Amino acid sequence: MELRQLEAFVAVSEERNFTRAAARLYLAQSGLSATIRSLEKDLRAPLFVRNTRRVDLTPAGAALLPEARRTLALARAAADAVAAIEGLERGTLTLGVMQSGELFDLAGHLARYRARYPGIKLKLQHASTTELGRLLHAGVVDMTFATAFDEASSEVVSIPLVQSPLVVCTADATLGSQGTIAVAALAELEQVSFPEGWGVTILVDRVLRSAGMEPRVDLEVNDTSTLLDLVEAGLGVAVIPEAIARLRPKLHQIIIREGTLKWTIGAQVLAPTPVNPAARAMWAMLKPIEP
């Protein structure tokens, strides 16, 4: 079994499509298929169920995936350990990133890092907060930029970068003129929300359940711009961070009466510090917000 076989296997597993996986690896699709067949022959088990629309993992493939990711992470850490001796002139930094990177100046962080360490290759992977946590624990990414929650974890260390109160966002001028709203009143309003697993959704669901309400979602979208479009079109209200609501000045923001409910974006690594020297360098450059 070779690392290139595992890289091919992970790419197909994540893309669920041979064409996209081949493009991601800069390989011909025929070459990728041959690599997967070779791996299946070595392991004496089929790894994928192929059909006309998508590719799914077999039980053997599902068992292999976390181990393949771990093996590739260890191989990358070994290479980066050697690169550290050479003064971070080589290596790779893999970051798991939520949407709305402009809220925590992702581009600025990366530009400053690139200026200081031009030889380090940067890789980004977008996902929900829940998925980013899984990728961090699996060693697929070195660091995440995602929603940070109040509860402490002995396994993860977080640096808070942005904090913003939750507000109810609406295009309805009459509703917006109220200024404040009770959580219970949300039960009467149509709502637009992000999918399950997103940090904002997790936080809002906790707020509603603490008030004895089940979360209600009438329209669900997986990007910030579309969510704001739907709210602006009058198709529902959204409980979102004020920092996101500010992106559409025409919308009205209503304060939630039940205390100051805050959303925090943080940078997270596995405790106590990143194993990858390239990630440690990024970690050292981050400045936490003032409490």
N, C-alpha and C positions, 0 to 999 in steps of 0.2 A: 504494500500500500504506500502510495506516494502523496506528498503534500499537494501536488497539482491535482491529483484525483479528488482529494478532499475539498479543495477550493472549488472545483467544478461541481461536486455534489452539493455543497452549501449554496452555491449560486443558483442551481436549478431548484433546490428546496425553497429558497426565499422568493425567487421570481415565479415559480410554478409554471415556467414556460421556457423551453429550450432556446427559442430565438432570442428572447430578452436576456437570458443567462449568457448566451454566446456573445452578445453585444457588450454586456457588462465586463466580460473577461477578455474582450478583443480577440475572440477565437472564431473560426469558421464553425457553423453549426454541426457540420459533419465531424469535425475534430472533437467537439464537445461530446457528441453522442458516442463516439468511439471511446473517449475517456471514461464515460459513465459505464459503458458496457464492460470495459476492462476492470473497473472497480467492482462491478457486480460479479464478474467472473472470479476475481480474487477472493471475494467474500462468500461466494457460492450462494447468493441470495439476491432476488430482485429488490431494488430500492425504490422504484417508482411504478405507479400505475398510470399509463399514458392513455389519454383519449383525445378527441379532436379539439376540445376546448381548453383543457388545462392538464397539468401534471400533478398527481397527488403522491404522497409518501405511502409506501407499504409499511406494515408494522416493523420490518427490519430497518427501513429507512428512517422511521421515527425514532427508533432506538439509537441509530448511528448519529443523527443530527447533533445532539448536544455534545457528544464525544468528539465529533469532527470539529465543531466550533472551538472546543476546549484545546484540542491538539493544535489548531491553527493559531490560537491565541498564545499558546506556549511557544510555538515556533517564532512568532513575531516578537515575543518578549525576549527570547534568546538573541535574536538578531539585534534588537534594540539595546540590549545590555552591552553588546560589542560596540554599537554605535556610540553609547555613552562614553566609552573610553576615548573615543575620537572627538570628544567635545561637542556632541550633538550635531555633527556634520552630516550624519545619515540617520535614517529611521523613519517611522510612520506613526502618526497620531490619528487615532480613529475616534470621532466624536459622534455621540447620539444626540440629535437636536430636535426639539419640538418646533412647531410652526411659530410664526411671528417673531423671528429672530431679531427684527429691528427693535423690539421692546427691550432687549438686553444688549444691544449693540454687538451682535454676533460678528458682523463683518469687521467692525473695528477691532475686536479681540483677535480675529484671525489675521488681520493686516499687521497688527503690532507683533504678533507671534512670527509671522512669515518674515518680517523685516529683521527680527533678531535671530531666527533660525531658518535661513533660506533653504538648507539642505533637507529639512524634515518634510516628508510628504503628508499632506493633510487629506483625510477622508471623512466625509460626512454621511450620516444615515438618519433620515427623518422617520419618526414613528410617534405613537401616542406615549403618554407618560408611563402607562402600565407596561407597554412593550419595551420602552427604553430601560426601565428597571430590570426587566428580564435579560435584555442584551448586556447590561452592565454586569449582572451577576454571572452570566455565561462567559464573560471575557471577550465578547464580540466587539465591544467598544471600550475605550479606556476611560471615558468621561462622558457624562450626560449634561445637557442643559434642559431642564424640565421643571414642572411644578414641584415645589418642595412642600412637604406637609409638616405640621407641628410635632407630631410624635417622633421621638428620638429612635434611632436605629443603631445598634452596635456594629452593624455590617456596612453602613454607608455614612460618609461624611459629606456635608453640604456647605457651600458658601452661598449665602443669599445675595442675589444681584439686583433684583427688582421686587418691589412690593406695591400692591395696588388694592384698594378696597373693592368689593363686589358691589355692583349697582344693577338696577333694572333699567334696561335700555329700551326705548320705545319711540316710534314715529308719531304717536298720538299726542297732540299738543294738550288736550284736555287732561289726559292721564298724567302727562309730564308736568303739568302745572301743580300737581299735588305736592311735589317736592319730596315726600316720603311715602313709604308703602310698607305694610305688614307682610311678613312671609305668607301668612294664611291667605292673603288676597291673591296670591299667585295662582291659587287653585281655580280661580274664575277666568284666568287669562290664557289665551293661546300662546304657546311658547315655541321658540326656535332654540335648538341646542346643538352642541357638539356630540360626537358619538361616545358610547361607553368606553371607558379606559383613558379618555383625555383628562388631563389634570383639572381643568375648569369644571368638567362634568362631575368628576369625583367629589370635588369640593362643594358644588351646588347641591348634589344629591345628599351629602351629609347635612347640609344646612336644612334642607326640606325635611329630611327624616327626623332630625332633632326637634322639629316643630310638629311631628306627628303626621307628616304628609308624605305621600308617595310621589316620587319625581314624575313629572308629566312632560312629555315631549310630543309636540304635534308635527314639527318638521325638524329633521336631523340632517346636518351637513358636516363635511369634514374639512372645511377650510374657512378661515376667518372672514375673508372678503365676501364669500357667498352668504354667510350668516348675517353680516351687516347689510348686505343687499336685501335680504328677505325682511329684516326688521324695518329697513327704510321703506320698503314697499307696503308696509302695514300688515304683513302676514303673521305677526306675532311679536311678543316681547322676548328679550333675552336677558338672562341673569349672567353677566359677564364682568370681568375686571374693568374698572374705570379707565385703565390704560388702553384697553382695546376699544371701549366706547368712544374715547377721544379721537379715534381715527375717522369718525364720521361726525363732524361738528353739528350737522343738521339734526341729529338724533337727540332726544331728551334723556337725561339721566335722573333716576329716582333713587334716593337713598333708602336702604333697607333699615327699618327701625330697630330690629333686634340686634343691636350692638354693631361694632365695626368688624365686618367680615373681610379678612384680607387674603389675597392670593399672592403667593411668593414664587418667583422663578429663581432657581438656584443651580449652581454647578455641583454635580455629585460624582464622587469616586468611591470605590470600595475602601474601607478603613484598613490601615490608618492613613496611607498615602498611596498614590498610584505606583504600580510596579514598573510601568514603562517610563524610562527617563524622559522621553519626549513629553509625556503627559505630566510628569512632575514639574517640568519647566513651565507648561501652560498654567498649572495649578498655582505656581508661585507668582504668576503675573496677575491673577485675579484679585480684585479688591472688593471686599464685602461692603454692602450698603451700611450706613449708620443705623443702629437700632432705634 
